[in-house]
Amino acid sequence: MKLGILVSGRGSNLQALIDAISSGKLHCSINMVISDRSGAYAIERCKVHNIPYTIVRRRDFDTTESFEEEMLRRLEEVGVDLIVLAGFMRILSPYFIRAFPMKIINIHPSLTPAFLGKNAQRQALEFGSKITGCTVHFVTEELDSGPVIVQACVPVLPEDTEDSLSHRILSYEHRILPQAVRWICEGRVKVVGRKAIVEGARYGTIPVNPELEFF
């Protein structure tokens, strides 16, 4: 399976996918990384690992549609099968999503349907939640509301700040995103209605110790 990855920042989830492929846990290839920011550190990761990348900035285009058309052109040019939003900080339009129906996934730092949109970690703290987490879901035209592939629960501690909670959630993002991609690559994910069903998945068996392997 050929992956296209959209990024905007540090690219730590991109690195998690690179590491999973390098270790043989994930049998696919990253055929294109697109960043909407020229200064994104994710680009440096691509250079280190010889991964094809391009920069497509919204400000270089007159309309959102022309911006998205260019991204789609780059992705279709290399024949990607699955698009992964790995810290991509823009909301895709229905035009883009309809070009790859149920072939776009996103990692979101909350247990959807709670705390959708921006600053999900801050929302969890302000709400007083005791548990939050992260979700890998299919991208649909409704923001952060597509069928859920996998989730991980993360405790909210009394002393947490937005930064400390974000860091704790991120360690789980790095585990469940490669897992979701692996399931899709293996052809085990089926969408029925609004549910994503994973054949043979061992739900509820994520080890508590973040040092343990998730796969």
TABEL-V615620 format. One record per helix or strand of 3 or more residues. SS is the DSSP state (helix for helix, strand for strand). FROM is the first residue (numbers start at 1). LEN is the number of residues. If there is no record, write none. Layout:
ss=SS from=FROM len=LEN
ss=SS from=FROM len=LEN
This chain:
ss=strand from=2 len=6
ss=helix from=12 len=11
ss=strand from=29 len=7
ss=helix from=42 len=7
ss=strand from=53 len=3
ss=helix from=58 len=3
ss=helix from=64 len=14
ss=strand from=82 len=4
ss=helix from=94 len=6
ss=strand from=104 len=5
ss=helix from=120 len=8
ss=strand from=131 len=8
ss=strand from=148 len=8
ss=helix from=162 len=24
ss=strand from=189 len=4
ss=strand from=195 len=4
